[in-house]
Structure formats: C-alpha cells, structure tokens
Amino acid sequence: MPAFYQQYRNQILFSVMAGLLVLVAIMQSLSVSLTILNLCLISAIMALGVNIQWGYAGLFNVGVMGFAALGGLAGVLISMPPVSEAWQAGGLGILLGLLITVGTVVACLFAWTRISHLKKQRYWIIAAIIICGYALLRIFFDPGVDAIEAIDPSVTGYLGGLGLPILVAWPVGALFAAGVAFVIGKIALGLRSDYLAIATLGISEIIIFFIKNEEWLTRGVKNVNGLPRPVPYEIDLQQAQWFQEWAITLGMPVDDASAVFVKICYALLFIAVIGILLWLSETALKSPWGRMMRAIRDNETAAAAMGKDVTWQHLRVFVLGSAVIGLAGAMLTTLDGQFTPVGYNPLRFTFLIWVMVIIGGSGNNWGAVLGGFFIWFFWIEAEPIGLWLIETLTSGMDPQSAVRAHLLEGAAHMRLMTVGIILLLTLRYAPEGLIPEKKRL
C-alpha cells in the first residue's frame, strides 16, 4: 500500500465514514444522518466491549445481546417512576421471595462447607435445601406476581423503578452486566475456551427469556414506554421563544429543528462517553497490564509458566468488556425511549457486533470503533441503496412486470447480503481488518 495511506490510514478511513454520513444528510435528510450517527456511536461502544474481550484476551463471547439487555433493564429499574399500587398489592410478596432466594443460596453455601466430610450425602442435603427453598419461594412469590400484573396491565402491571435520572442507569447497566459476567467467568473461564462460548450463549438466551416473560419486572412483550430523557423534549423546545427564533435564523421548520437539536444533544453525550472509553482502553492497552494480556492471548502456556494467573486475568478482562456492553445497552434504551425485550435477537445482532470487530480490526480499539460505524451504516442504508439500485436497473421494464415487482420486494433483504459481501471482501483484501492491531514490543 502507498506510504501516505499507511501513515494516515485512520484519518482517511474516518474521513470517508464522515463523508458517507454527510452524503446521507444531503441525499436524505440531516435528521436521518444524525439518527444513523447515534446508532453508530452505540454500536461502536458495543464493538469496543467485544474487542476488549477478544482483541485483548482472545475470549469468545456469544452472549453480547444478553449483556446489552441487562443494560436496558437497568434503564427501566433506575429511571421509571415506581408504581405505588403495584407495590401495595404485591411488593411484599416479591421482597419475601427475594429474601427466601438469598437465604436459600446462603444456606447451601453454609451447608456445603460444614458437611464436606459427608461426601455423597451432602449432595442430597443441598438438593433438599434447594427444594424446600423453591417451594417456600412459590408460596409468597406467585401471589405477589399475580397481584402486581393485575394492576392496570394495559398501562403498568409492573413495579416500576426508582425514578432516578436516566444517566444513573448507564453505570448501573454496566454493573449489572459485569456482575453476570463475573458469575459466568468464575464457572467457565477455567475450562476450555469453547465452554465460554456455550455459557455466554446460554446465559444470553436465559436473560432475554426472563425479561420477555417476567411482566411484573419489565412488562414483558408489552414494552416499557416513556423512559425519561437526558436531553430536552421536542415539544418543550418548540414552545420556547429562544428556540423558535433560532429555528427561524437557520431557516428550518420548528418541528424539524427540534428533532435535529435533540439528536445533536444525544450525539454529544455519546461522543463524550466513547471518548472516555477510548482513552481508558488505549491507556490500558499500552500499559504493562495490556502487554501482559496480549502475552496471555498469544501463548497462555508461556504466560502461565512466567507466573501469571491466566484464569484471573481472563476473568478481569471478561468483566470489563461485558460492563462496556452493558453500558451501551443502557444508552441504546435511553436513545429509543423505551425498553423492548423482543428487540434483542441474540444470534442476529451478536453476529453483527462480531462482524464490526473483525472488519474494523480485532485488537485495535480504533478499528473496533470504525467497524461499528462502517457496518451499522451499511446495515441501515443497504435497503434504501438496494431499492435505488434495483429501481435504476429495472427502470426500462414494464411497471406492471412481475419480475420487477419481485426484485423491488427483495430490496428489503439486501442487508444480510451487503454485510456478507463486505465481510468477504475485507477478509480477502484486509484479513487483519481495516485498522490492524499495532505490533508493540
């Protein structure tokens, strides 16, 4: 490749990405371009979290959407106002159920350590404790759930949250994801690497199944709407005198100007977050800890022989990467303004995030960010581009042609084909990614 491109690779590729967003603003609208930008920023943060796990340590996490869903759940539990009627109807039963669950876990741990000398008998004792705890749980928990879900189910039917600012939910979402990652890591990271992939996929499915069906907590498939915002509402801006004057100065309708202003506010928030994460990630990668993680990734046996605790370091990096994914999940729910459990498709979107990391360049934080922008942009724009292409190619055909109608209907399926072509071309001509990992000594 030319020396100039090698020297300014990052600047050129990000400039091309910015040019594509500007082109969308010109060809479609500024509002559409800003929407894509915000989703690209969140996708880049998710890709950054996966890159921390895979690029730093070679950990294969197939449960990305499960950790993102935990971040979204944090948005509900932290920011939505509590439903007082639901708490009065069944809150006590839920609290008792949680206490019984915690008590059962503590009793199992206590019994396991105290009766270790009983060998086989202790398994039966632990099983008896779990069965008794479960039976007691159902006595208090089930009536509480039924009472909560019966409270105006079309609007509420759940406990609500703490009523705190939505920005508080972002670090809480990271903590939720980190906590689950710690449990998975403690179980699976000491085993073969494929066990981690199986464990993360299984836990992801369990998490999403839980949030879809536990209506007392998340309203399930009914969705939680009206999450509070960290930015102004369009209606408030439209009624403000200063904003009306500003919109007139720009020559934009007030409605369009308010939508653009809100999306710019979101973009500034997300840029601040991704800037902080990039700085932290780059600092960690260049530190002695980062060099140790790359050494473990490249040769675990040699690193262990040098006295490094491979399992513990894998656990740390797995928790950190999952926390970043959980943070991105909370940000996505904030941007949407609603929590939609059915929108979390583990295999489909986990695959998409992995494509972002592979195409961007695993092991390179800037590459992961670029991959997040690049893939999400074409994931969104593949359909309108495909529709325009098919309309252009079939413009000479009879408008009533069945073949033309079939091709136009197929434009909606251009996304997967576009991503597949991009992945194949990248693997062929840039096998290490658009921005490969830097070889550091």
N, C-alpha and C positions, 0 to 999 in steps of 0.2 A: 504494500500500500504506500501511497505518497507520504513523504515525511511530514508534510504540512498536516495531512489528515491525522496521522498518528499523534502529532503534537497537540492538536486542538480537537481531538475526537469528541470529547464530552461537550464542548461548546457547540460544535457543528450539529451533533445529534439532538441536543436540547433546543437549538435554534430551529431545526427542522420541525420538531414537535410543536414549538410555539407557532411556527408558521402554519401548521395544519389547523391549530385552534383559531388563528386569525382568519384563515380561509373559511372555516365554518361560520365565523361571525359575519363574514361578508356575504357568503352564499346562502346561509340560512338566517341566523339572527344572533345578536350578541347574547341574548338570554340562553339560547341553546348552547352556545360556545362555553358560557360560564357554568352551565349545568354539567357539561362534559368535564370541564376543568375540575370542578369539585369532586366528581366521582373518580376522576383520575388520581387526585390527591389522596383520597381514601384508599383506592386500590394500591397506590404506591406504598402507603403505610403497611397494608397487609403483606405486600410483597417483601417489604423490608423485614417484617417479622419472620416470614418464612426463610428469608436469606440469612438471618441471624442463626437459625437452626440448621439449615442445610449448608449454606456457604461457609459458616464458621466451623461447624462441627460434624457435618455430614449426617444429620438426623432427619429421617424421612417422616414428616408429619402429614398424615392424610386426613386430619380432622380440623382443617382450617375453619370451616363453616361452624363447627361446634363452638370453638372459642369465640368466633365473631358473634354468634348468637348469645353467648354469655354476656358480651359487652352490650348487646342490645337489651337484654334482660335488665342489666344494671340501669339503663335509662328509664325503664318503667318503675323499678323498685325505688329509685332515688328521687326522680323528678315528679312523678304523678302524685296528685293530692290523695291522701287516704280517704277511703270510703267508710265513713263512720258507721253507717247502717250495717255494712258487712262485718265490720269488726265487732259490733254489738251482737250480731246474730251468730257468728261462728268463730270469731277471733280467739276465744278462749280454747276451743277445741283444737285449733291449729297450733297454738302455743304449747298446749299439753302434748300434742303429737310430736312436736319438735323436741320437747324435753324428754319424752319417752325414747325417741330415736337416739338422742345423745346419751341418755342413761344406758341404753342397750349396748352401744358401742363401748362406753367406758367399762361396763360390766364384763363384756367379752375380753377386753384387753386385760383387765384385772384378773379375771379367771385364768386366762392363758398363761400369765406369768406365775400365778400362785399354784397352779396344779400341773406344772410342767413335768413333774415326776410321775404322773399317772399315765403317760404315754398315750395309748389309744383311747382311753376313757375320756380324755379331755375334749376330743372332737365331739363326742356325744353330749358332753356338758355344754360346750359352746353352742351346739345346734339347739339344745333345749332352751338356752337363754335367748337365742335369736327368735325361736318360735313363740316363746312367751311374750317377748317384746313386741313382735309383729302383731300378735293377737290383741295385746293391750292398746297398741297404736290404732288399730282399726276401730276400736270401741269409741275412742274420743275423736279421731281424725275424720272419719267418714261423715258423721252427723254435722260436724263443723263445715266441711266442704259443701255438703248439700245445702246447708243454710246460707252460705255465702253466695253460691251460684244462683240461688233463687231470688236474690235481691236485684230487681230491675235488670234482668240479664241482657236486654237489648242495649243498655247503656253502660252498666257497670258489671255486676256479677262477679266481682273480684275485690281483693282487699285494697288495691291501690298501692301507693308508695309513700315516701316520706315528705313529699312536697318541697324538696330542696332544689336549688338551681341545677339546671341540666348539665352544666360544666362539671359539677361534682361527680356526676355519673361517669365521666370519662376515666379518671383514675380508678374509680370503683370497678368499672368494667375490666380494666387491666388486672386488678386484684382478683376478681372472680376467675378470669382465665388462668392467671398464674397459680391460683390455689388448685384448680382442677389439674393443671399441667404437673404440679408437684406430686399429686397423688398418682397420676399415670406414670410419671417418670420413676417414682420410687418402686413401682411394680415392674415396669417393662424395660427400663434402661440398663439393667444389669444383665439382660438376656440378649439374644441375637437381635440384630437391627430390624429384621422383618417383624418381630413381635411388636415393636413400637408402632409400625405402620398399621398393624391389625388392631392394636389397642386404641390408637387415636381415631381410626375409622369407626370402631365400635362405640367408643365414648361419644363421638360426634353424633352418631345416629341416636344414641340414648338421650343426649341433651335435647336434640331437636324434637324427638318423640315426646319428651317430658313437657317442653314449652308449648307444644301443639295441643296437648291433652289436659294439662292442669289448668283449667279455666279459672279456678279460684286465685291463681297467682298471675296469669298472663292473659286471661280471656281467650286463650287458645286461638282457634281459627277465626274468631270474631274480631281479632286485632285490637290493639290499644291505640286509639287515635288522640290527637290533640296534645302531643308531648310539648312541653314548654320550649321556647327557643332561647338561644343565647344572643340573638340578633333581633332587630325591630321587626314588627309585623307590617305587612304591606298596607293594611287598612289604616294603621296609625300614621304611616308616612304620608299616605295620600291626603290625610286630613290636616297635616301640619303645613302651616303657611310657608315656612322656610323651604320645605321640600317642593312645594308647588312652584315656588319661584325658581328653584334650582332646576326643576324639570323643564320649565319654560325657557330658561337660559340655554339648556342643552338642545332644545328643540324636540324633545321627546314627549309622548303622552305620559300623563302622570302614572297610569297603571303600569306601562312598560318600564318607566324609570324606577318605580318602587321595586318591581321584580328584579331588575338588574342590580339595584343598590343592595338588596338583601343577599343576593348571590355573591356579590363582591365582598360583603361582610363575612360570609361563610368562607370564601376563598382565603381571606386574610387570616382568619382563625386557623384554618387547616395548614396554610403555608407556615405559620408560626410553629405549629406542632411538628410538622415534618422537618422544619429547620432544626429544631431542638433535637429530634430523634437522629437526624443525620449527623449532627455534631457529636452526640454521645456515641453513636455507632462507629464513626470514624476514629474518635479518640480511643475507644475500646479496642478497635481492630489494630491500631498502631501501638498499643501498649504491650508490655510483657505478657499480660493475660491473653491478648489477641494472638501473639506469636505462639503461646502455649496451645491455644485452641486449634490453630492451624496444624501444629505438630501432631496433636492428638488425631485430628481428622485425617492427616496423610498417613500416619502409622501409629495405631493405638498400641501395638505391642511394644514398639520402641519407646513411646512416651511412658507407658506403664513401667518399663524397665528403668527409666530415669527417675522413678519415684512419684509420678503424677497419678492422682486419683482420677482415673478416666471416668468412672461412673458418676462421681460427684460433679465433675466439670460438665459432663453431658447434662446432668440434671439442672445445673445453673443456667446453661445456655438455652435449654428447652423451656424453662420457666420464663426467661427473659423474652424469648421470641413469642411465646404464647401471650404474654402480657401486652406486647405491641399489637398483636392481632386482636385481642380483646378491646384495647383502646380504639382501634379502627372500627370495630363493630359498634361501639357506643357512639362514635362520630357518625357512622352511617345512619343509625337510628335517629340521631339528632337532625341530620340533614333531611331525612324523609318526613320527620314529624310524626311518625307512627311506628309501631312495632308489629311486624307481620311475620309470624312464625312460619307460614307456608312459603315464604320467600327464600328460606335457607335451604338450598339444594346442595347437600354435602359433596356429591361426586362432581356435579357440573361445575360449580364455582370453585371448588378446591382445585380441580384441573386447570381452571383459568388462572388462578393465582400462581400455580406452579409454572405454567407457560410464561407468565410475566417474569419470573425469576430466571428461567432457563434462557429466554430470549434476551433479557437485559444483561445477564452475565452473573452467574452464581458466584458468591464470594466477594462481589463488588457492590457496595451499598448504593453508589450512584447508578450502577447498572440495574439494580432491582427497582429503583425509582423510575428510571427511564422505561423499563419493561412494563411497569404498572401503567404509565401514561400511554405507551405505544399500543399495548394490547387492548386496554379498555376503550381507547379512542376508536380502534377499528371494530371492536365488539359492538359499539353503539352505532357507528357510521356505516358498517358493512351493509345494512339493509337499505338505507337511502341511496348509497353509492351503487349497490346492486340493482335497485329499482331503476335508477337513472341509466345505468349501462344497458339493461335489458330493453328499456323503452327506446333508447337510441338505436340499438341493434335491430329492433323489430319495428321501427317506425315506418318501414316500407311495406309491412304486411297489412292485410285486411284487419281493421279494428275489431271485427267480429270473429277473427280466427281463433279456433280452439287452442292451437299451438301457442299463439301469442298470449292468450289468457292464462294458459298453464305456466308459461315462463314467468309472467308477471306475478303469479301467485307464489312461485318458487323463490322470489326475491327475499322473502322473509326468512328463508333458510340459508342465506348467504353467510351468516355469522360463523357457523362452525366450519364451513369450507374455507372462509377467509383466514380464520385463526390457524387452521391446519396448514394452509399454503404458506403462511408467514412462518410457522414453526419449521416446516420442511426446508424452506429457503434459508432460514437462519442457521439451522443445523448443517446445511450443506456448505454455505459460504462464510459463516461465522460460528463455528462449532463451540467456541468458548463464550459466545454471547456478543451483543453489540458493544458492550464495555467490559472486556475481560478482566478477571481478577489480576491485580498487580502482584508480580512476584517480588516479595520482600525478603530480604536476607535477615 
